[in-house]
Amino acid sequence: MASSSSLEQEVKLVDPQVQKNAPGESAEISAESKGLKKKKNKKKISRQVAECDVKRVLSYKPDSMDMEVPEIAFRKDPVLAASLYDMLADIALFDDCVNQEMLDLQKDYRQQLKAKGVVTYEVEVDEDYDQDKDYVPLHPGGRRRQRPGVVKNHQGQTRKLN
């Protein structure tokens, strides 16, 4: 029991108002409440859209779905047929939205190709952004020699398969 009484002596209760306005935290709280955080300036850079994406968008053709629920579904299970009809209606709404977005994108890409010859998009980056520093090559440099019938394990040792 002596240990519990010593714990009670060590614990000090602090008034919530006093704890809320502690001297070290008051400056941080007031700065956050006033919105004095430093904002980084943003700049816009334009990048070229990949050729495969341009081809995908330009070759897009909207297609219509078959929205009919078979009559046999209504005869066998009307509740299931009704839920199927609701799902098909939701899919049709989604399909309409996607079709409209893709057609707008297609129109925009065609205009850019006609005007500039390339398709670009804009990205907002921080002012201290360095494109050369953040560039990561798709394939690392160096030579990779392919030898049929030879495999390397995770330790780097080679082993013949034949």
C-alpha positions as CSV (number, residue, x, y, z in Angstrom):
1,M,0.0,0.0,0.0
2,A,3.0,2.3,0.5
3,S,3.5,2.4,-3.3
4,S,0.0,3.5,-4.0
5,S,0.3,6.4,-1.5
6,S,3.6,7.5,-3.1
7,L,1.9,7.5,-6.5
8,E,-0.9,9.7,-5.2
9,Q,1.7,12.2,-4.0
10,E,3.5,12.3,-7.3
11,V,0.4,12.9,-9.4
12,K,-0.5,16.6,-9.6
13,L,-3.8,17.7,-10.9
14,V,-3.7,20.5,-13.4
15,D,-6.7,22.8,-14.1
16,P,-7.8,22.3,-17.8
17,Q,-7.8,26.1,-18.4
18,V,-4.2,26.4,-17.2
19,Q,-3.1,23.4,-19.3
20,K,-4.8,24.8,-22.4
21,N,-2.9,28.1,-22.1
22,A,0.5,26.7,-21.2
23,P,3.3,29.2,-21.9
24,G,5.2,27.1,-24.5
25,E,2.2,26.2,-26.5
26,S,0.4,29.5,-26.5
27,A,2.6,31.0,-29.3
28,E,2.0,27.9,-31.5
29,I,-1.7,27.9,-31.0
30,S,-2.1,31.6,-31.7
31,A,0.0,31.4,-34.9
32,E,-2.1,28.5,-36.1
33,S,-5.4,30.2,-35.3
34,K,-4.3,33.4,-37.1
35,G,-3.2,31.4,-40.2
36,L,0.3,32.7,-40.1
37,K,1.8,29.5,-41.6
38,K,4.3,30.1,-44.4
39,K,2.7,29.3,-47.7
40,K,4.9,27.9,-50.4
41,N,4.5,29.6,-53.7
42,K,3.2,27.3,-56.4
43,K,4.1,27.5,-60.1
44,K,2.7,25.7,-63.0
45,I,4.8,23.7,-65.4
46,S,3.5,22.0,-68.5
47,R,4.4,18.4,-69.3
48,Q,3.8,16.3,-72.4
49,V,1.2,13.6,-72.4
50,A,2.6,10.1,-73.2
51,E,2.0,9.0,-76.8
52,C,0.3,5.8,-75.7
53,D,-2.3,7.9,-73.7
54,V,-2.9,10.2,-76.6
55,K,-3.5,7.2,-78.9
56,R,-5.8,5.6,-76.3
57,V,-7.9,8.8,-75.9
58,L,-8.1,9.5,-79.6
59,S,-9.1,5.9,-80.5
60,Y,-11.9,5.9,-77.9
61,K,-15.4,5.3,-79.3
62,P,-18.5,5.3,-77.0
63,D,-20.5,2.1,-77.0
64,S,-24.0,1.5,-75.8
65,M,-24.9,-1.2,-73.3
66,D,-27.9,-3.5,-73.6
67,M,-30.1,-2.3,-70.8
68,E,-32.8,-5.0,-71.0
69,V,-33.5,-7.3,-68.2
70,P,-34.7,-10.7,-69.5
71,E,-38.4,-11.4,-69.0
72,I,-37.6,-14.8,-67.5
73,A,-35.8,-13.0,-64.6
74,F,-39.0,-11.2,-63.7
75,R,-40.9,-14.5,-63.7
76,K,-38.5,-16.4,-61.6
77,D,-37.4,-13.8,-59.1
78,P,-39.0,-10.3,-59.4
79,V,-36.9,-8.9,-56.5
80,L,-33.6,-10.0,-58.1
81,A,-34.8,-8.6,-61.5
82,A,-35.6,-5.3,-59.9
83,S,-32.2,-5.0,-58.3
84,L,-30.6,-6.0,-61.6
85,Y,-32.5,-3.3,-63.3
86,D,-31.3,-0.8,-60.7
87,M,-27.7,-1.9,-61.2
88,L,-28.0,-1.5,-64.9
89,A,-29.4,2.0,-64.5
90,D,-26.5,2.9,-62.2
91,I,-24.0,1.5,-64.8
92,A,-25.7,3.5,-67.5
93,L,-25.3,6.7,-65.6
94,F,-21.7,6.0,-64.9
95,D,-21.1,5.1,-68.6
96,D,-22.7,8.3,-69.7
97,C,-20.4,10.3,-67.4
98,V,-17.3,8.4,-68.6
99,N,-18.3,8.8,-72.3
100,Q,-18.8,12.6,-71.9
101,E,-15.4,13.0,-70.1
102,M,-13.6,10.9,-72.7
103,L,-15.2,12.8,-75.6
104,D,-14.3,16.2,-74.0
105,L,-10.8,15.0,-73.5
106,Q,-10.7,13.7,-77.1
107,K,-11.8,17.1,-78.4
108,D,-9.2,18.9,-76.2
109,Y,-6.4,16.5,-77.4
110,R,-7.4,17.1,-81.1
111,Q,-7.3,20.9,-80.6
112,Q,-3.9,20.7,-79.0
113,L,-2.5,18.4,-81.7
114,K,-3.8,20.8,-84.4
115,A,-2.5,23.9,-82.7
116,K,0.8,22.8,-81.1
117,G,1.5,19.4,-82.6
118,V,1.8,17.9,-79.1
119,V,-0.6,17.3,-76.2
120,T,0.4,18.9,-72.8
121,Y,-1.0,19.2,-69.4
122,E,-0.2,21.5,-66.5
123,V,1.0,20.5,-63.0
124,E,1.3,22.7,-60.0
125,V,4.6,22.3,-58.2
126,D,6.4,24.2,-55.4
127,E,8.7,27.0,-56.3
128,D,11.8,25.1,-55.3
129,Y,11.0,22.1,-57.5
130,D,13.9,20.9,-59.6
131,Q,12.9,18.7,-62.6
132,D,16.4,17.3,-63.0
133,K,16.7,16.3,-59.4
134,D,13.3,14.6,-59.3
135,Y,13.7,12.8,-62.7
136,V,13.9,9.1,-62.4
137,P,14.8,7.1,-65.5
138,L,12.5,4.3,-66.5
139,H,15.4,1.9,-67.1
140,P,18.6,2.0,-65.1
141,G,21.8,2.5,-67.1
142,G,24.3,-0.3,-67.5
143,R,24.7,-3.5,-69.4
144,R,22.6,-6.5,-68.7
145,R,24.0,-9.6,-70.4
146,Q,21.5,-12.4,-71.1
147,R,22.9,-15.9,-71.1
148,P,20.5,-18.7,-71.9
149,G,20.6,-21.5,-69.3
150,V,22.1,-19.5,-66.5
151,V,20.2,-18.1,-63.6
152,K,21.4,-15.8,-60.7
153,N,20.0,-16.5,-57.3
154,H,19.3,-13.8,-54.7
155,Q,22.9,-14.0,-53.3
156,G,24.4,-13.2,-56.7
157,Q,25.7,-16.6,-57.5
158,T,25.1,-18.1,-60.9
159,R,23.8,-21.6,-61.5
160,K,23.4,-23.5,-64.8
161,L,20.0,-24.9,-65.6
162,N,21.1,-27.5,-68.2
